[in-house]
Amino acid sequence: MRDIRSLDLNLLRTLDALLDERSVTRAAARLSLTQPAVSGMLTRLRESFGDPLFVRTPHGILPTLRAAQLAGPLKQILGDVDSLLLPAGFDPLTAAFTLSIAATDYAQQAVVVPFLAALRRRAPAIRVAIRPVESDRVQTAFERGDLDLALMTPDSAAPDLHARRLFDETYVCALSADHADAATEVLSLDRFCALDHALVSYAGERFWGVTDDALAEIGRARHVALSVTSFLVLAEVLRRTELIAVAPRRLVSGAPGLAMRAPPVAIPGFSKIAVWHERTHRDPGHRWVRALLFETSGGLPEESADQIG
């Protein structure tokens, strides 16, 4: 760089946006600036660093090696500047910021609902935005500041994120309390396989899941009559039909009108974890929010948290 005095904070934020967006047009929209203004700032950046920084391609702009080398240190610098502007202390009763959480519908019911109930009592001015989990975009969303927390499974989270195990979930067989088989305490394997089942499948095989894997290992099979993409409708389906379902215990436990029985075949459960980025790892407000999430979901304190891997 030729002269640090010619480089102001706005130029650094513009460079950061250009590195993220790989497009002058999108960077301008993100910064609420005009495209000519961003182009002019890019010219000043090139002069300051003595490097083209970006080259044009049919699909946008591509950073030079020099620009790519600046990406990491630039995020750190801008993060440090943002930290300087935050108040030193944190009072949940007066804190007012927006928390963005990525969660499946299952995690929304099992984790987010009890968390929100406590948050509204202790920090009523903190707003919460819930968004769907897109595993292939979580890392980018964290880095861009669009996401603060994600509720995932260990196998779907990137290894360089901070993480805390919240709980280990098990499966139960759920059916209507008025179902003919709700009167028996034990559901036999033969009866289990003879009944019509409902299945929740986010992706992949619509009529095959972990239960079918477990049955196949012992040479048995069931009939899946209904496949849905959301857990939220499952309880109502079970209450209104003769279908049964293998579902996470936390989802159906205590649900009115439903009965639970142990599955007659061993079905492996899953772990639910909270993950977050280094960007918010030391922020007092986000640390407090995470501690509350761990408390309401039964997770361990953050002091024992570590990166995945």
C-alpha positions, 0 to 999 in steps of 0.5 A: 500500500502506498499511503495509509492516509488515503484509505478510510474506513468506507473504502475498507467496507467497500473492499469487503463487500466487493470480495463477498459479492464479486459484483459491483452492482450487488456490492453497491446494493449492499452498501446502499450506494450507487454503482458509479460511487462503488466503481469510484471507490474501487479506483481509489482502492486500486491506487492505494494498494497498487494492485488491480484487486479484481478482474472482470469475467463473464460472471462478475469480478474475480479477486486477484491473489493480492485481494484474496490475501486481504480478505481474512485480515480485512474481516478481522479489522472491520470486526475490531472496529465494530467492537470498538463502537459497541458499549462495554457492558451488557444489560439484557433488560435494555439490550436491543439488537436483532438475533438471527437463528437458522433452524429446522421446524423441529429445532424451532419447536424443540429448542427455539420455542422454550428459548423465546419464552425465556428471552421475552421475560429477560431481554424483551427488546431483543428481536429474533429472526428465524430462517431455514437451515441451508447447510451449504450456505450457513458458513457464508451467512455467518461470514457476511453477518446475516446469521448469528446462530444455527441449530444443526446436527454435527455431521452438517456443520463446518469444522471451523465453527464454534459449537455446543451440543444441546442434547441427544434426541431419541425416537418414539412411536407416536399415534393418536390416543384414540388409536386401537393400538394405543390401548396396548402397552407394547407394540409388537414388531409384527403389528408395527410393520402391519400399520400404515406410517407417516414419515417426515422427510426433508430431502432424499427418499420420500418414503424411506428413513432411518426406521426403514434402515433399521427394519431392513437390517433385520429383514423386515419392512413397513408401509409408509402411506404419507410423506411430509416435509414438515414436523409441524403438521405431523401431530395433527395428522396423527390425531386425525388418522389411523397412521402412526409415526416414528418421531423425535421424543421432544416433538411429540412428548406432551402433545395433546391427543397423542400416545407414545410407545417404544419402537419395536426395533432399535432406531439410532437417534441424533444430536442437536448442536448450536453453532456460531462464528468467531465473529460473535464468539466474544461479544458479551450480548451474544454470549449471554444469548447463547448461555440462555439458549443452552440453559433452556435446551439443557446444553452445557455452559459455553465455557466447555464449548469448542470448535467442531472437529 
